[in-house]
Amino acid sequence: MPVRRSNITRKHNRGTDDLSWDRVELLFTGVVYFPGDAPTFESAEHARKTWANNRAQLLAWWFAGVPSNEPITPALHQFTGPRSLCRPFAWWRFDAPERRRITSIEVAHEADGRTTFSRRAATADDTARIWANAAERAEQFDRDEPDFFGAPGIVSGVGGFTFESERDYLARLDLLTEAERSARG
């Protein structure tokens, strides 16, 4: 009788440690769309260690695309093409040197019984208020971190805001790869 092999727990001989398609998906996107029966990682520390042990391979797959002949690709078809000027979820969670900056906020103006809105540049106080709100909401919803891809995650009651793009963040902190710098011109 043929033996059915599962990619969920398979370890690879190319130096990857403890990688499965659902773990790669979570490290890339921050979510698992079709989770297996067991939790993807035992803890946040387990995810951090898996990222640290496999960072080079995961970033190579992120930039070049996960090869279709890789045994972990069943649910990763969206990652078969190259990407640049952005980073995977785990990079933002474990490697990013700082959070992305809040660049502008929406301000409400009341006049003649109507509310209008305008935008202005964010101040340090605005940024602190928005991040404090994100931390409070993360705790309320039992999330371990207040951010998602380096930007505020769940917020409420703070009005609209914008934050710097991944591209601007990476350029500002001189974190672009050589290929990304060349592509930007």
N, C-alpha and C positions, 0 to 999 in steps of 0.2 A: 504494500500500500504506500502511495507517495506521501512524503512528509511535507506538510505545509509550513513554509517559513514565514516568520513575521518580521517586518522591518521595525516594529515598535521597540524591540529590545536588542536589536542587532548592534554589535560593536564592529567597528571598521578597522582594517589593518593599515590604513594610511596615516596613522597618528591622531585620528579623531577619537575623542574619548566620550563615550556615553551619549552619542548623537542618535536621534531617531527623527523621523519626519515631523512629528508633533513638537519635539523640542526645538528643532531648527525653525519651524513655523513660529513658535512663541518667541524665540530669540530674535527673529527678523521682524515680526509684526506686533508683538505684545499680546496677541490673542491666538487661541487655537480654535479653529472653526469646527473641526470634527474630532473632539478629544476621545481618546481611548477609555478603557475602563478605569485605569489608574491615573492619579494626578501626573501631570507632565513633569513636574519637579517636586522633590520632597519638601523643599523650602526655598526661600529666596537665596539663601547661601548656596544651596545646591545649584541653582541657576547661575549664580555668580561664578562658581568654580567651573561649571561646564563651559561658560563663556570664556573664562580665562584660559582654560586648557585647550580650547579650540578656536580662539580668536583669529589666528592667522588663516585657518581654513575657511571659517565662516565669512570673514571679510573678503577672501578671494572669491568665494561663491557669490557674495553680495555684489561685488564689482563686475565679475565676469558672467555671472549667472550660474545656477546649479546645473551641472551637466545632466542631460537626460538619461545617461547611463549610470548615474549615481544610484545606489540602492535605496537612498532615503527620499527619492523624489515623488512618490505617489501624490501627495497633496501639495507639492511645491511647484507645480507647473507654472504658476505666476512668477516664479523667480528664475526662469530659464534664460531671461535676457539680461544684459548688463544694465547697471544703474550707476549714476554718479551724482555728485553734488548733494548727496543725502547719506544718512547712515541708518543702520538697522536699530530696532528698539533697544536691544541689549547694549549697543554702544552708548546710546543716550543714557541708559540706566546705570551702567557700570564704568564707562570710560570718559564721558563728557566732563571737561574740566569745570564747567559752570552751566547754569540754566540759560536758556535763550532770553534775551532782553525783551521787555514789553516796550513797544515803540510808540503806540498811540492809544488813547482811550476815547470812548464816546461820552460826550457830556450832554445831559438833558437841559433844555431851557424851557421854562414855563412862561407863557405870555398870552394874554387874552383868552385864557381857558384852553390853550393849545400847547402841546409839547412838541418841540422840535429838537433835533439832535445835531451836534457837530462833533468834529474830532479835534483833539489837540495832542501835542507831544506828551508822552508819559513822563512823569517825574519819578524820582526815587521813592517818594511816598506812595505814589500810585502802584509802582511795582511791588513794594513791600505789602501793601494792602491786598493786591491780587494774589500774591503767593501765599499770604496768611490765609486768605479765603480758600485757596486750593488745598492747603494743608488741613484746614478744618473740615472741608468736604470729604477729603480722602479718609480722614478718621471716621467721619460719620458713616461712610459707605464701606468701612472696613478694608480700605485699600492700603497697601504698604507704602506707597509713594504718592506725592501730590502732583506729579508731572507725567506727561505722556510725550515721548519724543522730545524731551527738554522744554516743553511748553506746558503751561498750566492745564491740568486735567479737568476735574469737575469744579466748576465755580458757580456761584449764584449771587445775585444782588449786587454785583460790582459793575454792571453796565458792559457794553461791548468794548473789546480791546483787540489790538493786533500785536503780534510779536514778530521778531526778526525771522526771516526765512532760514532754513537750514543752510542754504548757499551763503547768505550773508554772515551767519554765525561761523561757518567753517572758514570763510575768507578772513573775517575779523580776527580770529584766533590762529590764523596761519595753519589750518589743519587740512587743507586740500591736498590730495595726492598730486604727484607730478602730472599724471594723466589728466586730472581735473583742472589743474592750472593751465596746461597746454590747450585744453578744450575751451577754456574761458577766453583765451587769447591774450 
